[in-house]
């Protein structure tokens, strides 16, 4: 999102990772969907929300 699409408030990203892992070399089905909820305080700022995945876990943070 950028420009006029950005608004202050709570946002949610849903990463559909199940097909990626089922069809990949690990053939794992542990994670299906990864929800990431975060708050936008200032819509004029840049928000970078990385998602780091492995077959059995994930982590996210506010990037720079």
C-alpha positions as CSV (number, residue, x, y, z in Angstrom):
1,X,0.0,0.0,0.0
2,X,1.1,3.5,-0.6
3,X,-0.2,7.0,-0.9
4,X,-3.9,7.5,-0.3
5,X,-4.4,3.8,0.5
6,X,-2.5,4.2,3.8
7,X,-4.6,5.0,6.9
8,X,-3.8,4.9,10.6
9,X,-5.1,2.0,12.5
10,X,-4.7,-1.8,12.9
11,X,-3.8,-3.7,9.8
12,X,-3.5,-7.4,9.1
13,X,-1.5,-9.2,6.4
14,X,-2.4,-12.8,5.7
15,X,0.4,-14.8,4.1
16,X,-0.9,-18.0,2.5
17,X,2.2,-20.2,2.9
18,X,0.7,-23.7,2.8
19,X,0.8,-24.1,-1.0
20,X,4.4,-22.9,-1.1
21,X,5.6,-25.5,1.4
22,X,3.4,-28.4,0.2
23,X,4.6,-27.9,-3.4
24,X,8.3,-27.2,-2.4
25,X,11.2,-29.4,-1.6
26,X,10.3,-29.8,2.1
27,X,6.8,-31.0,1.5
28,X,5.7,-29.6,4.9
29,X,2.1,-28.8,5.8
30,X,2.6,-27.5,9.3
31,X,1.9,-23.8,8.4
32,X,-1.1,-22.9,6.3
33,X,-1.7,-19.2,6.9
34,X,0.5,-16.7,8.8
35,X,-1.4,-13.7,10.1
36,X,0.6,-10.6,10.9
37,X,-1.3,-7.8,12.8
38,X,0.3,-4.4,13.3
39,X,-0.6,-0.8,14.0
40,X,0.0,2.1,11.7
41,X,0.3,5.2,13.9
42,X,1.5,7.6,11.2
43,X,0.2,7.0,7.7
44,X,2.9,9.2,6.2
45,X,5.7,6.9,7.5
46,X,7.2,4.0,5.6
47,X,6.2,0.5,7.0
48,X,8.4,-2.5,6.1
49,X,7.1,-5.7,7.6
50,X,9.4,-8.6,6.7
51,X,8.3,-12.2,7.2
52,X,11.0,-14.8,7.7
53,X,9.8,-18.4,7.1
54,X,11.0,-21.9,7.8
55,X,9.0,-25.1,7.4
56,X,8.0,-25.1,11.1
57,X,8.2,-21.5,12.3
58,X,8.1,-17.9,11.3
59,X,9.1,-14.5,12.7
60,X,8.3,-10.9,11.7
61,X,9.4,-7.4,12.8
62,X,9.2,-3.8,11.8
63,X,12.0,-3.3,9.3
64,X,13.6,-0.1,8.4
